[in-house]
Amino acid sequence: MNYKEIIPLSCEEAQKKIHSGNIEEICDALVSIAFFEPDWHWAQSIFRKFVNHKDENVRGLAILCFGHLARIHQQLNTEIVVPIIIQALTDSSTFVKEHADSALDDVLMFCTSNEYNQQLSISDINSGCIDRILLGIKAIVRNDDNLLFAQEQCIRLSNDSNQIVRGIALISFADIANRHEKLDIETIMPILSKAEKEDTSSFVRTHAESAIDCIKTALSDL
């Protein structure tokens, strides 16, 4: 798709475009809503209607717009949105999968609570709810001053049965390295190397590879 300037639309104009049946107009409306609509609840409901659209450009942008909402409003119904994004990570379209990856990064970055509570985060990662698990581990690695505790949580979740949890746990080792400027290299690097080479999930392998690169950059003495 060709990208162009994003302009604000009135509610009436946006509704007209999203119901036009024209792919370009639908995409224009979705992005405009993401950037300019103050009611994120309504915007979220609109994007949900297009995540299964037959056109990959519409599907991909609808998914990406969840990330825009997270960045702009710093809140979403994560229990609804995160499973949708995760499903999009398995889409047949590379365009959709790449946008889902970006959207998930934004949701986990901007929808984590600013008030960190270790016990609540532990409850989240033990909840069995995918959105709470992912947000919980990100809250821990970005806020907890106990390096060993943060590492232990990532190690545990790096063996989870869910590929998304494993992948996010692995890339979170890089968050720890960046925040603390140190890491238990002898323990962590073999875990990452094994996941990069042997995990059956491409999502996990890619995140393990990215984590290794980020850690090497953060800890230049490697």
C-alpha positions in Angstrom: 0.0 0.0 0.0 1.0 3.6 -0.6 1.1 5.6 2.6 -0.1 9.2 2.7 -0.8 12.0 5.1 -3.1 11.1 7.9 -5.9 13.6 8.3 -8.7 13.8 11.0 -12.1 12.8 9.9 -15.5 13.6 11.5 -17.4 10.7 12.9 -19.8 10.9 9.9 -16.9 10.9 7.4 -15.2 8.0 9.1 -18.4 5.9 9.2 -19.0 6.6 5.5 -15.5 5.5 4.6 -15.4 2.3 6.7 -18.7 1.2 5.1 -17.8 2.2 1.6 -16.4 -1.2 0.6 -13.4 0.6 -0.9 -10.1 -0.8 0.5 -8.2 2.5 0.4 -11.0 4.4 2.0 -11.4 1.8 4.8 -7.7 1.9 5.5 -7.7 5.8 5.6 -10.6 5.8 8.0 -9.0 3.2 10.3 -5.7 5.0 10.6 -7.5 8.4 11.1 -9.6 7.0 13.9 -6.5 5.5 15.6 -4.7 8.8 15.6 -7.5 11.3 16.2 -10.5 9.6 17.8 -10.7 10.6 21.6 -13.0 7.7 22.5 -10.6 4.7 22.5 -13.5 2.3 23.4 -15.3 3.2 20.3 -12.1 3.1 18.2 -11.3 -0.3 19.6 -14.7 -1.6 18.7 -14.3 -0.4 15.1 -10.9 -2.1 14.7 -12.3 -5.4 16.0 -14.8 -5.4 13.1 -12.0 -5.5 10.5 -9.4 -7.9 12.0 -10.8 -10.7 9.9 -11.4 -8.7 6.7 -10.6 -10.6 3.5 -8.1 -8.0 2.4 -4.7 -8.3 4.1 -4.1 -4.5 4.1 -7.3 -3.9 6.0 -6.6 -6.8 8.5 -3.1 -5.6 9.0 -3.9 -2.0 9.6 -6.8 -2.9 11.9 -4.4 -4.9 14.0 -1.7 -2.2 13.9 -4.2 0.4 15.0 -4.6 -1.4 18.3 -0.9 -0.5 18.9 -1.5 3.1 18.0 -4.4 3.2 20.5 -2.1 1.7 23.2 0.6 4.3 22.5 -1.7 7.3 22.4 -4.1 6.4 25.2 -2.0 4.0 27.2 -5.0 1.8 27.9 -7.0 -0.8 26.1 -9.2 -3.8 27.0 -6.2 -6.0 26.9 -8.2 -9.1 27.7 -10.0 -8.6 24.4 -7.2 -7.1 22.2 -4.2 -9.2 23.1 -5.8 -12.5 22.1 -6.8 -10.9 18.8 -3.3 -9.7 18.1 -1.8 -13.1 19.0 -4.2 -14.8 16.6 -3.0 -12.4 13.9 0.6 -13.5 14.5 -0.4 -16.8 12.8 -2.1 -15.0 9.8 -1.1 -16.3 6.3 -0.1 -12.8 5.3 3.4 -11.6 6.2 2.0 -8.0 6.2 -0.5 -8.9 8.9 2.0 -10.9 11.0 4.5 -8.0 11.0 1.8 -5.5 12.0 0.7 -7.9 14.7 4.2 -8.1 16.1 4.5 -4.3 16.2 1.1 -3.9 17.8 1.9 -6.4 20.5 5.1 -4.6 21.3 3.2 -1.3 21.7 0.5 -2.9 23.9 3.1 -4.4 26.2 5.1 -1.2 26.3 2.3 1.3 26.9 -0.4 -0.6 28.7 1.8 -1.7 31.6 0.7 0.0 34.9 2.9 2.9 36.0 2.5 1.8 39.6 4.5 -1.4 40.0 3.5 -4.0 42.6 5.5 -7.1 42.7 2.8 -9.3 44.2 0.2 -8.1 41.7 2.6 -8.9 38.9 3.3 -12.4 40.3 -0.5 -12.9 40.4 -0.7 -11.7 36.8 1.9 -14.2 35.5 0.2 -17.0 37.4 -3.3 -16.0 36.3 -3.5 -18.2 33.2 -4.8 -15.2 31.2 -2.5 -14.4 28.3 -2.8 -10.6 28.5 -2.1 -10.6 32.2 0.9 -13.0 31.9 2.5 -10.8 29.2 1.9 -7.5 31.0 3.0 -9.1 34.3 6.4 -10.2 33.0 7.0 -6.8 31.3 6.1 -5.0 34.5 8.6 -7.1 36.4 11.5 -6.8 34.0 11.0 -3.0 33.6 10.4 -2.1 37.2 11.7 -4.7 39.7 15.0 -3.8 41.3 15.8 -7.5 42.1 17.8 -8.7 39.1 17.7 -12.4 40.2 14.0 -12.3 40.7 13.3 -10.9 37.3 15.6 -13.4 35.7 13.9 -16.3 37.5 10.5 -15.3 36.2 11.8 -15.1 32.6 13.5 -18.4 32.9 10.3 -20.0 34.2 8.2 -18.6 31.5 10.7 -19.4 28.8 9.5 -23.0 29.2 5.8 -22.2 29.0 3.7 -24.2 26.6 2.4 -21.1 24.9 4.8 -19.9 22.2 4.0 -16.2 22.7 4.7 -16.4 26.4 8.0 -18.2 25.6 9.0 -15.6 23.0 8.2 -12.6 25.2 10.0 -14.2 28.2 13.1 -14.6 26.1 13.2 -11.1 24.7 12.6 -9.8 28.2 16.1 -10.9 29.1 17.2 -8.0 26.9 15.0 -5.7 29.0 16.8 -6.9 32.1 20.2 -6.4 30.6 19.4 -2.9 29.5 17.9 -1.9 32.8 20.5 -3.4 35.1 23.5 -3.4 32.8 24.3 -6.9 33.8 22.9 -10.4 33.5 23.7 -14.0 34.6 25.3 -14.7 31.2 26.3 -18.3 32.0 22.7 -19.2 32.7 20.8 -17.0 30.2 22.8 -17.3 27.0 22.5 -21.1 26.7 18.8 -20.8 27.2 18.6 -18.2 24.4 20.9 -20.1 22.1 18.9 -23.4 22.5 15.6 -21.6 21.8 17.1 -19.9 18.8 18.2 -23.2 17.3 15.7 -25.7 18.5 12.3 -24.2 19.3 9.5 -25.3 17.0 8.0 -21.8 16.9 9.4 -19.1 14.5 8.1 -16.5 16.9 10.2 -17.9 19.7 13.3 -18.4 17.5 13.1 -14.8 16.2 12.7 -13.3 19.7 15.6 -15.4 21.0 17.8 -14.2 18.3 16.8 -10.6 18.9 17.4 -11.0 22.6 21.0 -12.3 22.0 21.8 -9.4 19.7 20.3 -6.8 22.2 22.2 -8.4 25.2 25.5 -8.3 23.3 24.9 -4.6 22.5 23.9 -3.8 26.1 26.7 -5.7 27.7 29.7 -4.9 25.4 32.1 -7.1 27.3 30.5 -10.2 25.9 
